[in-house]
Amino acid sequence: MTFRKPDAGERQSPDEPTDRALTEEESIEVSEHEERLIVEQSDPRLPVTFEVVRRDGAYELYRPAVSLWWSGVAAGACIGLSILGQAVLAMYLPDAHWARLIETAGYSLGFLVVILAGQQLFTENTLTAVAPFLLSPSAAGLYRLLRLWTIVLMANVFGSGLFAGLVVLGSAMSDDLIAEIMQISEHAMSFTAIELAWRGLVAGFLVALLVWVNARTDNGNVLMIVLVTWLIAAGEFAHIIAGSGEAAILVLTSRMSVPDAAFGFFVPTLIGNVIGGTALFAALAYAQIRREIRHKKPLKD
């Protein structure tokens, strides 16, 4: 709350509100050190947050394809840690209804590794890469966006397939651990295509929300990653890349056919994630600040 000194001859009632914003002339004099503290402790304005996201997206749009590919492969493989983390916890938890709330905390592990390592994850790109296009729509911008999405999505799926191959064909995991992984994967694929589309929409929105919040602050990022991704798992929402690892495990063990994996899981979940992350959150984020920002020139090749 801020206060002002009454003008000469002006009487201030005890009940008069005193939280009026100070004008430039009335602002409190502070030192340079105090001014820096004020800036550091102030929340960034929404247009600033959007610009942070936009610049990250613009950088990714122009990265070499080979860089995007290997970063995406690494992300797809590392996201398998979300499946592994849940399975390890499930091995040691009792068969109780509440145990799932703790088990799903392991889902955050893969996302922590991928996000903190700066690897390319498709559901993050649905927000960051679309921000430059929302600001300056163009044919060149659309091409760059689709190029990025295609490379990263294919790389993520390939990487998740590598993790699935390690689970099924490798000998690094115990039979009990593999059994838990199978049970988790079968449960994730037990929903209908329509259900997965809706659950994917929520998951896409939540991941985009996570990207937006992380762009606003340097503090609490780890906590936000854990909480949001835990909610995705605990709420049984569908994530296209983590789910691809589960689907690949079932395909490699002949518990799921390739057409079922493609059209029963992959396509509806992909549609849901893209709509949730792009059409809903990205559009809503842009709508909040579009009257407050200067439009840049459209992207050109």
N, C-alpha and C positions, 0 to 999 in steps of 0.2 A: 504494500500500500504506500502511496506517495502523499505528501502533504504540501500545502502552499501557505505562505505567509499572507494574512489578510492585508488588503490595500489600506492605505492611510485613511482613517476615518471610518473604515468598514468594521462593523461588529459581526462576529461569527457566532452563530447560534451553536450551543453544545450539541444539538442534534443534526447539524448540517453535515452532509457527507463530505469527506475530505480526500476521496480517492480519485479526484479528477487528474487526468494525465497532465504532466508538466509540459508547457510549451518550450520552444527553443530558448526564449529569453528567461524563462523561469527555471530551467534545468539546473540541477545541483552541480556545483563545481567539484570536479574530481581530478586526482592526479593521473599521470599517464599510466602508472602501475595499476591504479584502481580501474581505469578505463579498460585495460587489458583483462582484468578480472571480470568485469561486467560482460565483455564480449565472450570470454571463455565460458561463462556460466549461463549465457543466454541460449535458448533453443533456436536452431536455424529456422528461418522462414520456410514455408512450404515450397515456394519457387526455388529456393536454394537446394532443398532436398531433391526436387525434381531434376535440377541441373546436375547434381551428383550422379543420380541414376542415369540420366541422359548421356553424360560423358563416359561413364562405364560402358554403356551400351554402344556408343559410337566407336569406342576403342575396339570392342569385340567385333563389330561389323567389318572392320578393315584388317583384322589379323589374318595371317597366311592360313590357308586351308589345312596345311600339315600341322600347324600349331594347334588349331582348333581340334583337329582329329585326335591327337595324342592326349591333349588335355581332357577331351571328352571320354576317351577310352579309360584313362585313369579314374575319372569320376565314376564311370559305370562300374568299374571293378571295386572301387572303394565304397560305393553305396551298398555293396553286398554286406559290409560290416553292420548295416542296420538289421539285416536278417540274422547274421551271426550273433550280434549282441542280444537280440531277443531270445534266441535259442539257448544261449549260455545261461541267461537268467532263468528261463523256463525249466532248465534241468534241475535247478536247486530250489525252486519254489514249490510249496505244497499245492495240492490240487484243490484250490479254493477259488471262489468267485472273485475275491479282491486281488488275487495274485496277478491277474492280467494287467492291472494298473501299474504294477512294478515291472512286469515283464516287458511291457511296451516302452519303458524308459530306454531299453537297449536300442530301440529304433533310431534314437538321436545320434548314435555313435557314427554311423556312416555320413550323415549330414554335417556333423561337426568337422570331420576330416575333410570332406569335399569343400565346404564353404571356407573354412579357415585356411585351407591350402590354395584357395583361388582357382580350383579346377572348374571346368566347364560343365554345368548341369543344365539340362534342357529347361526344366521348370523355372530356373532363375532367369534364363534368357527370354522367357515369355513376357517379362516385365522390362528388364534393362534394355534389351535390343529393340523393343517396340517403342520406347520413349522417344528416340530420335525421329522415328517415322511419324508418331503422333504430332510432334512439333513441326515437322516439315515433310508432309506426304509428297512422294514422288515415285515415278517408276523405278528409278535407280535405287531409291531407298527400300522399296518393296523387294527388289531383286536381292539386295544385300541382306535383308531380314530373312528371306526364305532360304538363301544360301547358308546363313549361319544356323538356322533352325535345322536344316537338313543334315548338315555335317555333324552338328553336336548330337542330334537325336540318334543318328546311325552309330556314332562313336560310343555314346552312352549304352545303347543296346548291345553293341559288340562287347564292351567292357563288362556288362552284367552277365553276358554269356560266358565270358572267361571265368567269372566267379562261380557260376553254376557248374561249369566243367570241373573246377577245383573241388567242389562239394561232391559231385557225383563220381568223377573218375579218379580223384586223388585219394590218398590214404592218410591225410593229415588229421582227420577228424574221427572221433570215436563213433561207434554205432549209435550210442544214446544221443549224441549231439546231432547226428544226421537225421535221426528219427524226429527230433524236435524241429529241425529245419523243414522236414517234409510236412509235418503237421501245420506249421505256420504257413507254408506255401499253399497247402490245400485249402486252408481257411480263407486266405486272401483271394483265391480263385473261385470261391464258392458262390459268389454273387452273380446275378444276371447281368447282361450287357447294359441294360437300362440303369440298373442300380450302380454299376461301375461308372457310368457316364456322370451321374449325379454326384457320386462320391468323389470322382475325379475333379469335378467342378469345385467342390469345397477345398480339396487338397491344393489345387492350382491357386485358388484365392489366398489360402493360408501361406503358401510359399512366397507369393508375390508380396503379401503383407510383411513377411519376414525380411525380404529384400528392402522394402521401403523403410521399415523401422531401423534396420542396420545402417541405412544411409543417413539417418538423422542423428545417430549417436555413436561414439566410440566406446561407450561404457555399457556393459550389460549385454553385449552381443552374444556371448556364449550362453548366457541364461535364456535369452530370447530364442536362440536356435534350439536349445533343449526343450523349452516349453512348447513351442509351436510344432516341432516335429513329433514330440510326444503326443500332442493332441491329435495329430494326423493318425498315428498308430492306434491310440486308445479309442478314437472315434471311428476307427475302421474305414477311413477315407482312402482313396486309391491314388497312388503315385506311380506314374508311368515307368520310371526308371527302376525304382526299388521293386515294383511289381514285375518288371521284365525279368529280373533275376529269379524271382519266385516261379514265374511261368516257365522259364528256361529249365529250371531244376525239374519241374514236373514233366516237361517234354522229354528231357534226357533220360528220365526214368520210366517213360512210357505211361505215365499217369495222366497225361493230357495230350491231345492231338495238336498238331501245328495249326490247323484251321481254327480250333477252339481258342488256342492261345492268341491267334492273330485277330479274329473277329469277335470272339467272346470277351477278350480282355484288352488287347492292345489298342484297337481302333476306338472303342468307346471311352477308354480311360484317357487316351490322347486328346480326343475331342473335349472331354470334360476339363482336363488340365489347361488346355489352350484357352477355352472360354473363361474359365475361372481366373486365370492369370492375366489374360489380355483384355478380353471384352468387358470383364467386370472390373477388376482392380485397377489395371492400367488406365482404362477409360475414366474411372472415378477419380483416380489420382490426378490425371490431366485436367479433368473438369474443374477441380478445385482451384487451379492456378492459371488456367489458360488466359484469363483477362489480366494477369499480373506479369506476364513474361513477354519478352520481345522474340518474335519468330525469326529463326535463322533461315538461311537459304537452303533449299532442298539439297539432299545428297547427290553428288555427281560421281560417276566412275572416273 
